Amino acid sequence: MSEQEKANIHSAYQIAAEMTYIVAVGLSKAREKSEARKMHRHQKNRTPFSN
């Protein structure tokens, strides 16, 4: 395998790792927002003195 091919493979793995990180961060942010909306909705619908 030539040095160029090795460099291309290394670059492809690096890009894949970066994309995986971006997707993981995006999904965790979306989950945080979803949970925050659920909590807000739950607090809004509570009646006084309810448990």
N, C-alpha and C positions, 0 to 999 in steps of 0.2 A: 504494500500500500504506500502510495507516495505521501510526501509531507503535506501536499495540498489537500489530498483526500482526508488525512488525519485532522487537518485544521478545519475542514468543512464539517466533519463529524463532530468535532469539539464545539464548533459554533452552533450546530444544530441542537446539541444537547443543552448548551447554555441558553439558547432561545427558548427551548421547551421548558426548562426550569423556570425561567422568568415568566413565561406565560402561565404556568401552573400556579406560581405565586400570585400573579395578578388575579387569576380566577378565584383562588382561595380567599384572598383578601376581599374581593368583591362579594363573594357569597357570605362571608362572615358579617360584612357591613349590612347586607340585605337582611340577614337574620336578626341583627341587632335592631334595625329599624322596624322589622315586623314585630319583634317582641315588645319594643317600646310602644308601638301602636296598640297592641293587645292590652298592655298595662294601662295605657291612657284610656282606652275604651272601657276597661273593667272599672277603673276608678270613677269614670264619668257616670256609669250606670248604677253605682252603689246608692243605696238609700241610707239615710242616717240610722245609726245604731244597728246596722245589719252586720252579721259576721260571715 
